[in-house]
Amino acid sequence: MSFLYSFLNFLQPGILWPEIADLRPMLVISIVALLVGVSRRAVYPRREAFVHPVFMWLTAFIFAQILSVYYGGLGAMLDEVSFWNVYLIFAVVSLLLISDLSALKRYVLGMIVGGMFVVGYGIYAVWAQVGFGVTGRAGAYGMYENHNDYTFIIIQILPFIYLYMRAETGLIRRGLLALSLLTCVIGVFLSLSRGGILALLLEFALIIVFTMQGKRRMLFLPVFALVGAIAVGYQWAKRDENSTTYTAADAESSRFELWRAARKMFQDKPLLGVGSRRFYEYSARYEEISHDEMGKNSHNTYLEILAGTGLIGFIPFVMMSWRLIKEMRRRPASHGPPLLDATQMATLIAFYTILFRALLDAKTYDWSFYMLCTIGIACVMLRRQFDKPVGMRNGVSAAMELQRN
């Protein structure tokens, strides 16, 4: 179930097959997964996971979204509860399912496989000229329909693919992961997303810095810098070629319009903002917005949070991010299982890159933030269990599980 839950979350069955949307497939799956998770015995005290600062700040951030629309009355607040509760449910169910290291591995692999379906669909859409692919830019469906949004799922899963490939010993599985890595790179290039290619290059740079040492790192960095410069030039040229009426200069000026509107919203309502997911409604009241940008988000996650939920929303988001990074950077007290080390490092690299990518797109509701926080908390819980003396671990099964992996 740990594999299936994360896999289906990114497959988005209700969107992929609209005919079953009324059956609320992910709600049904979440209920089943919740029952399965509760029935499992975890190798760590579950209470510690749910009182961990990352989880507490994540909960506070979601609560801020609901509180921010108080001026709209109970109906508006219930609408936000309906929208945002899925992220809290997702985090709770996921932590219940990740009961040991094997479950963590299955969960991450489910994320990779589900994410790769989305990546593959985006490439297929360009080839078959369906959906967003008719624009000549790769985009999938649902949350990842837009070519910019599409790059978020790639940035999220790529470090896990690379580090799991390094930790894998089976030839076939290593080959499949290598093919997935290549497909992700192709997907970013086909998206023609300028922000996407910059994030991809940053992510590879972080992989080199964090996973390589000595002469190998010094050899790869200058070569990578040259390749990166060529990649940026290529992506810019292809994007301009794709749309001669919307150049990089146009994108820059339009973003400045939206960013000024967000700044003015925050200055006007610094505590709770104009309301979660309300930027597009109020932007024209605060700034002269060109016709093409009407009804759009702020194209910057941090400004979107400040404009929508003010400091009440921004502080929990910053604290959640800071605590996750702090935990993922923490050196273990002892050498742990390679898989756990790989997962922790991949989470750190992915989160750093998502934070950078968020500068150029407004994605407060992107799954990456909540997925990476969940995986990060699970890593912390398993790491704590492993760092304890064998006799103090939570049951013999914990010791056996950690030693085996």
ROBA-61034 format. One line per field, with one value per residue (C-alpha): residue number from 1; residue in three letters; chain; x negated, z, y negated. Coordinates in steps of 0.25 Angstrom, whole numbers, padded with zeros to 4 digits. Example, Ala and Ser with C-alpha at 12.3 -4.5 7.8 and 13.67 -1.06 7.14 Angstrom:
# ROBA-61034
num	(1	2)
residu	(ALA	SER)
chaine	(A	A)
xx	(-0049	-0055)
zz	(0031	0029)
yy	(0018	0004)
END
This chain:
# ROBA-61034
num	(1	2	3	4	5	6	7	8	9	10	11	12	13	14	15	16	17	18	19	20	21	22	23	24	25	26	27	28	29	30	31	32	33	34	35	36	37	38	39	40	41	42	43	44	45	46	47	48	49	50	51	52	53	54	55	56	57	58	59	60	61	62	63	64	65	66	67	68	69	70	71	72	73	74	75	76	77	78	79	80	81	82	83	84	85	86	87	88	89	90	91	92	93	94	95	96	97	98	99	100	101	102	103	104	105	106	107	108	109	110	111	112	113	114	115	116	117	118	119	120	121	122	123	124	125	126	127	128	129	130	131	132	133	134	135	136	137	138	139	140	141	142	143	144	145	146	147	148	149	150	151	152	153	154	155	156	157	158	159	160	161	162	163	164	165	166	167	168	169	170	171	172	173	174	175	176	177	178	179	180	181	182	183	184	185	186	187	188	189	190	191	192	193	194	195	196	197	198	199	200	201	202	203	204	205	206	207	208	209	210	211	212	213	214	215	216	217	218	219	220	221	222	223	224	225	226	227	228	229	230	231	232	233	234	235	236	237	238	239	240	241	242	243	244	245	246	247	248	249	250	251	252	253	254	255	256	257	258	259	260	261	262	263	264	265	266	267	268	269	270	271	272	273	274	275	276	277	278	279	280	281	282	283	284	285	286	287	288	289	290	291	292	293	294	295	296	297	298	299	300	301	302	303	304	305	306	307	308	309	310	311	312	313	314	315	316	317	318	319	320	321	322	323	324	325	326	327	328	329	330	331	332	333	334	335	336	337	338	339	340	341	342	343	344	345	346	347	348	349	350	351	352	353	354	355	356	357	358	359	360	361	362	363	364	365	366	367	368	369	370	371	372	373	374	375	376	377	378	379	380	381	382	383	384	385	386	387	388	389	390	391	392	393	394	395	396	397	398	399	400	401	402	403	404	405)
residu	(MET	SER	PHE	LEU	TYR	SER	PHE	LEU	ASN	PHE	LEU	GLN	PRO	GLY	ILE	LEU	TRP	PRO	GLU	ILE	ALA	ASP	LEU	ARG	PRO	MET	LEU	VAL	ILE	SER	ILE	VAL	ALA	LEU	LEU	VAL	GLY	VAL	SER	ARG	ARG	ALA	VAL	TYR	PRO	ARG	ARG	GLU	ALA	PHE	VAL	HIS	PRO	VAL	PHE	MET	TRP	LEU	THR	ALA	PHE	ILE	PHE	ALA	GLN	ILE	LEU	SER	VAL	TYR	TYR	GLY	GLY	LEU	GLY	ALA	MET	LEU	ASP	GLU	VAL	SER	PHE	TRP	ASN	VAL	TYR	LEU	ILE	PHE	ALA	VAL	VAL	SER	LEU	LEU	LEU	ILE	SER	ASP	LEU	SER	ALA	LEU	LYS	ARG	TYR	VAL	LEU	GLY	MET	ILE	VAL	GLY	GLY	MET	PHE	VAL	VAL	GLY	TYR	GLY	ILE	TYR	ALA	VAL	TRP	ALA	GLN	VAL	GLY	PHE	GLY	VAL	THR	GLY	ARG	ALA	GLY	ALA	TYR	GLY	MET	TYR	GLU	ASN	HIS	ASN	ASP	TYR	THR	PHE	ILE	ILE	ILE	GLN	ILE	LEU	PRO	PHE	ILE	TYR	LEU	TYR	MET	ARG	ALA	GLU	THR	GLY	LEU	ILE	ARG	ARG	GLY	LEU	LEU	ALA	LEU	SER	LEU	LEU	THR	CYS	VAL	ILE	GLY	VAL	PHE	LEU	SER	LEU	SER	ARG	GLY	GLY	ILE	LEU	ALA	LEU	LEU	LEU	GLU	PHE	ALA	LEU	ILE	ILE	VAL	PHE	THR	MET	GLN	GLY	LYS	ARG	ARG	MET	LEU	PHE	LEU	PRO	VAL	PHE	ALA	LEU	VAL	GLY	ALA	ILE	ALA	VAL	GLY	TYR	GLN	TRP	ALA	LYS	ARG	ASP	GLU	ASN	SER	THR	THR	TYR	THR	ALA	ALA	ASP	ALA	GLU	SER	SER	ARG	PHE	GLU	LEU	TRP	ARG	ALA	ALA	ARG	LYS	MET	PHE	GLN	ASP	LYS	PRO	LEU	LEU	GLY	VAL	GLY	SER	ARG	ARG	PHE	TYR	GLU	TYR	SER	ALA	ARG	TYR	GLU	GLU	ILE	SER	HIS	ASP	GLU	MET	GLY	LYS	ASN	SER	HIS	ASN	THR	TYR	LEU	GLU	ILE	LEU	ALA	GLY	THR	GLY	LEU	ILE	GLY	PHE	ILE	PRO	PHE	VAL	MET	MET	SER	TRP	ARG	LEU	ILE	LYS	GLU	MET	ARG	ARG	ARG	PRO	ALA	SER	HIS	GLY	PRO	PRO	LEU	LEU	ASP	ALA	THR	GLN	MET	ALA	THR	LEU	ILE	ALA	PHE	TYR	THR	ILE	LEU	PHE	ARG	ALA	LEU	LEU	ASP	ALA	LYS	THR	TYR	ASP	TRP	SER	PHE	TYR	MET	LEU	CYS	THR	ILE	GLY	ILE	ALA	CYS	VAL	MET	LEU	ARG	ARG	GLN	PHE	ASP	LYS	PRO	VAL	GLY	MET	ARG	ASN	GLY	VAL	SER	ALA	ALA	MET	GLU	LEU	GLN	ARG	ASN)
chaine	(A	A	A	A	A	A	A	A	A	A	A	A	A	A	A	A	A	A	A	A	A	A	A	A	A	A	A	A	A	A	A	A	A	A	A	A	A	A	A	A	A	A	A	A	A	A	A	A	A	A	A	A	A	A	A	A	A	A	A	A	A	A	A	A	A	A	A	A	A	A	A	A	A	A	A	A	A	A	A	A	A	A	A	A	A	A	A	A	A	A	A	A	A	A	A	A	A	A	A	A	A	A	A	A	A	A	A	A	A	A	A	A	A	A	A	A	A	A	A	A	A	A	A	A	A	A	A	A	A	A	A	A	A	A	A	A	A	A	A	A	A	A	A	A	A	A	A	A	A	A	A	A	A	A	A	A	A	A	A	A	A	A	A	A	A	A	A	A	A	A	A	A	A	A	A	A	A	A	A	A	A	A	A	A	A	A	A	A	A	A	A	A	A	A	A	A	A	A	A	A	A	A	A	A	A	A	A	A	A	A	A	A	A	A	A	A	A	A	A	A	A	A	A	A	A	A	A	A	A	A	A	A	A	A	A	A	A	A	A	A	A	A	A	A	A	A	A	A	A	A	A	A	A	A	A	A	A	A	A	A	A	A	A	A	A	A	A	A	A	A	A	A	A	A	A	A	A	A	A	A	A	A	A	A	A	A	A	A	A	A	A	A	A	A	A	A	A	A	A	A	A	A	A	A	A	A	A	A	A	A	A	A	A	A	A	A	A	A	A	A	A	A	A	A	A	A	A	A	A	A	A	A	A	A	A	A	A	A	A	A	A	A	A	A	A	A	A	A	A	A	A	A	A	A	A	A	A	A	A	A	A	A	A	A	A	A	A	A	A	A	A	A	A	A	A	A	A	A	A	A	A	A	A	A	A	A	A	A	A	A	A	A	A	A	A	A	A	A	A	A	A	A	A	A	A)
xx	(0000	-0012	-0016	-0001	0002	-0009	-0008	0007	0005	-0003	0004	0017	0027	0039	0033	0027	0040	0051	0062	0058	0056	0069	0065	0054	0044	0033	0042	0046	0031	0027	0038	0033	0018	0021	0027	0015	0006	0012	0012	-0003	-0013	-0024	-0038	-0038	-0028	-0018	-0015	-0029	-0026	-0013	-0019	-0032	-0033	-0033	-0019	-0014	-0018	-0012	0001	0000	-0003	0010	0018	0013	0019	0033	0032	0028	0042	0049	0055	0063	0070	0072	0075	0061	0054	0061	0057	0042	0044	0049	0037	0026	0030	0025	0010	0011	0019	0008	-0003	0004	0007	-0007	-0014	-0005	-0009	-0024	-0025	-0040	-0051	-0045	-0032	-0040	-0047	-0033	-0027	-0039	-0038	-0023	-0026	-0037	-0028	-0016	-0024	-0030	-0016	-0014	-0027	-0025	-0011	-0017	-0027	-0016	-0007	-0017	-0019	-0004	0000	0011	0014	0004	-0005	0002	-0006	-0019	-0023	-0022	-0011	-0003	0010	0016	0007	-0004	0003	-0004	-0019	-0024	-0016	-0021	-0035	-0032	-0030	-0043	-0051	-0044	-0047	-0061	-0070	-0063	-0065	-0079	-0083	-0074	-0081	-0095	-0090	-0084	-0091	-0082	-0086	-0072	-0067	-0079	-0077	-0062	-0066	-0077	-0066	-0057	-0068	-0070	-0055	-0054	-0065	-0057	-0044	-0050	-0056	-0043	-0035	-0043	-0042	-0053	-0051	-0051	-0064	-0070	-0065	-0070	-0084	-0084	-0079	-0091	-0101	-0095	-0097	-0111	-0114	-0107	-0110	-0124	-0137	-0152	-0157	-0144	-0136	-0147	-0146	-0131	-0128	-0135	-0130	-0116	-0117	-0120	-0109	-0100	-0103	-0100	-0087	-0082	-0085	-0078	-0065	-0064	-0065	-0055	-0045	-0046	-0045	-0032	-0025	-0031	-0020	-0024	-0039	-0048	-0047	-0031	-0032	-0041	-0032	-0019	-0025	-0029	-0015	-0010	-0021	-0018	-0003	-0007	-0016	-0005	0005	-0005	-0007	0008	0011	-0002	0004	0014	0013	0024	0028	0022	0023	0029	0017	0023	0036	0029	0017	0024	0028	0014	0006	0009	0008	0007	0018	0010	0007	0021	0026	0012	0004	-0008	-0018	-0026	-0022	-0027	-0020	-0008	-0008	-0011	0000	0010	0008	-0002	-0012	-0002	-0004	-0018	-0025	-0020	-0025	-0038	-0039	-0035	-0045	-0056	-0054	-0053	-0066	-0073	-0069	-0073	-0087	-0089	-0100	-0096	-0102	-0106	-0107	-0093	-0087	-0091	-0077	-0073	-0085	-0081	-0067	-0071	-0081	-0071	-0061	-0070	-0075	-0060	-0055	-0067	-0063	-0048	-0051	-0058	-0048	-0037	-0044	-0039	-0025	-0014	-0012	-0008	0001	-0009	-0011	-0026	-0026	-0017	-0023	-0037	-0033	-0027	-0039	-0048	-0040	-0041	-0056	-0057	-0049	-0056	-0070	-0067	-0063	-0076	-0085	-0080	-0087	-0082	-0075	-0068	-0061	-0047	-0046	-0054	-0048	-0054	-0068	-0066	-0060	-0071	-0082	-0077	-0076)
zz	(0000	0003	-0012	-0017	-0009	-0014	-0028	-0030	-0023	-0035	-0046	-0042	-0046	-0045	-0055	-0064	-0065	-0063	-0064	-0050	-0044	-0037	-0029	-0022	-0025	-0016	-0005	-0005	-0006	0005	0014	0011	0013	0026	0031	0026	0032	0046	0046	0044	0055	0053	0057	0063	0072	0063	0073	0070	0055	0058	0068	0060	0057	0041	0043	0053	0044	0032	0039	0043	0029	0024	0036	0031	0018	0024	0034	0023	0017	0030	0024	0014	0025	0028	0014	0009	0020	0017	0003	0007	0017	0005	-0004	0007	0015	0005	0007	0022	0020	0010	0021	0032	0023	0017	0031	0036	0024	0025	0037	0034	0024	0014	0014	0011	-0001	-0006	-0004	-0011	-0023	-0024	-0025	-0035	-0044	-0043	-0046	-0058	-0063	-0063	-0069	-0080	-0083	-0085	-0095	-0102	-0102	-0111	-0120	-0122	-0121	-0111	-0098	-0095	-0105	-0117	-0112	-0115	-0101	-0092	-0081	-0075	-0068	-0055	-0046	-0057	-0069	-0071	-0076	-0064	-0054	-0062	-0058	-0043	-0043	-0051	-0041	-0029	-0034	-0041	-0029	-0024	-0037	-0038	-0023	-0023	-0036	-0029	-0017	-0026	-0029	-0039	-0054	-0059	-0048	-0050	-0065	-0063	-0053	-0063	-0074	-0065	-0062	-0077	-0079	-0068	-0075	-0088	-0082	-0077	-0090	-0097	-0087	-0092	-0078	-0075	-0060	-0062	-0069	-0058	-0047	-0054	-0055	-0041	-0037	-0045	-0038	-0025	-0028	-0032	-0020	-0010	-0015	-0021	-0015	-0018	-0032	-0038	-0033	-0038	-0052	-0053	-0049	-0060	-0071	-0065	-0065	-0080	-0083	-0074	-0082	-0095	-0089	-0085	-0099	-0105	-0097	-0098	-0113	-0114	-0105	-0114	-0126	-0120	-0118	-0125	-0119	-0104	-0102	-0090	-0089	-0089	-0078	-0069	-0071	-0068	-0056	-0050	-0052	-0044	-0033	-0031	-0029	-0019	-0011	-0010	-0005	0006	0010	0010	0018	0025	0035	0027	0013	0003	0005	0001	-0015	-0017	-0023	-0037	-0032	-0026	-0034	-0043	-0031	-0027	-0040	-0054	-0060	-0075	-0082	-0084	-0069	-0064	-0055	-0053	-0041	-0036	-0042	-0029	-0018	-0007	-0012	-0014	0001	0006	-0003	0000	0015	0020	0031	0038	0026	0022	0035	0036	0022	0025	0038	0032	0021	0030	0040	0028	0023	0036	0039	0025	0027	0040	0040	0046	0059	0052	0038	0034	0023	0009	0005	0017	0014	-0001	0002	0012	0002	-0009	-0001	0003	-0012	-0017	-0006	-0009	-0024	-0022	-0013	-0025	-0035	-0026	-0029	-0043	-0041	-0031	-0026	-0011	-0014	-0021	-0016	-0015	-0002	0005	-0001	0003	0017	0019	0014	0022	0035	0032	0030	0043	0050	0044	0046	0061	0063	0056	0064	0077	0083	0078	0092	0092	0079	0077	0076	0071	0057	0056	0059	0049	0038	0040	0040	0028	0019)
yy	(0000	-0010	-0008	-0009	-0021	-0030	-0025	-0027	-0041	-0045	-0037	-0046	-0035	-0044	-0054	-0043	-0036	-0047	-0036	-0032	-0045	-0045	-0033	-0041	-0030	-0037	-0039	-0025	-0021	-0030	-0024	-0010	-0014	-0020	-0007	0001	-0009	-0009	0006	0006	0005	-0005	-0003	-0017	-0024	-0030	-0041	-0047	-0048	-0056	-0065	-0068	-0083	-0080	-0074	-0084	-0096	-0089	-0088	-0103	-0107	-0100	-0105	-0119	-0117	-0115	-0126	-0136	-0136	-0139	-0152	-0143	-0136	-0122	-0118	-0123	-0116	-0103	-0104	-0106	-0094	-0086	-0090	-0089	-0077	-0067	-0072	-0069	-0056	-0052	-0055	-0048	-0035	-0035	-0035	-0024	-0016	-0018	-0009	-0004	-0005	0004	-0004	-0016	-0010	-0005	-0019	-0026	-0017	-0019	-0034	-0031	-0022	-0031	-0043	-0036	-0034	-0048	-0052	-0041	-0047	-0061	-0056	-0047	-0060	-0067	-0056	-0053	-0068	-0065	-0074	-0084	-0078	-0085	-0097	-0090	-0090	-0078	-0078	-0066	-0067	-0072	-0079	-0077	-0082	-0095	-0094	-0101	-0093	-0080	-0083	-0083	-0068	-0066	-0074	-0066	-0052	-0054	-0054	-0041	-0034	-0038	-0034	-0021	-0017	-0019	-0010	0000	0013	0020	0017	0016	0007	-0002	-0002	-0006	-0017	-0022	-0022	-0030	-0040	-0043	-0044	-0055	-0063	-0061	-0065	-0078	-0082	-0079	-0087	-0099	-0105	-0115	-0114	-0099	-0098	-0107	-0098	-0086	-0091	-0096	-0082	-0075	-0085	-0081	-0066	-0068	-0077	-0068	-0054	-0055	-0058	-0062	-0061	-0056	-0068	-0078	-0071	-0071	-0085	-0093	-0083	-0084	-0100	-0099	-0089	-0098	-0111	-0103	-0097	-0111	-0117	-0106	-0107	-0122	-0121	-0109	-0117	-0129	-0121	-0114	-0128	-0140	-0148	-0145	-0147	-0146	-0161	-0160	-0150	-0158	-0171	-0163	-0157	-0170	-0175	-0163	-0164	-0179	-0175	-0164	-0174	-0184	-0174	-0170	-0185	-0187	-0174	-0169	-0159	-0151	-0156	-0157	-0142	-0129	-0126	-0140	-0147	-0147	-0153	-0165	-0168	-0178	-0186	-0188	-0189	-0192	-0178	-0176	-0168	-0155	-0155	-0157	-0145	-0139	-0136	-0144	-0135	-0134	-0125	-0134	-0146	-0138	-0134	-0148	-0154	-0143	-0139	-0150	-0147	-0138	-0128	-0132	-0130	-0115	-0113	-0118	-0110	-0097	-0099	-0103	-0091	-0081	-0086	-0086	-0072	-0067	-0074	-0067	-0057	-0044	-0039	-0026	-0021	-0017	-0008	-0013	-0014	-0023	-0032	-0033	-0037	-0047	-0054	-0053	-0060	-0071	-0073	-0073	-0082	-0093	-0092	-0093	-0106	-0112	-0108	-0114	-0128	-0127	-0121	-0121	-0107	-0108	-0095	-0087	-0073	-0074	-0082	-0073	-0060	-0064	-0069	-0055	-0047	-0056	-0054	-0039	-0039	-0046	-0036	-0024	-0031	-0033	-0019	-0014	-0023	-0017	-0005	0008	0011	-0002	-0001	0000	0015	0026	0024	0010	0015	0026	0016	0006	0016	0023	0011)
END
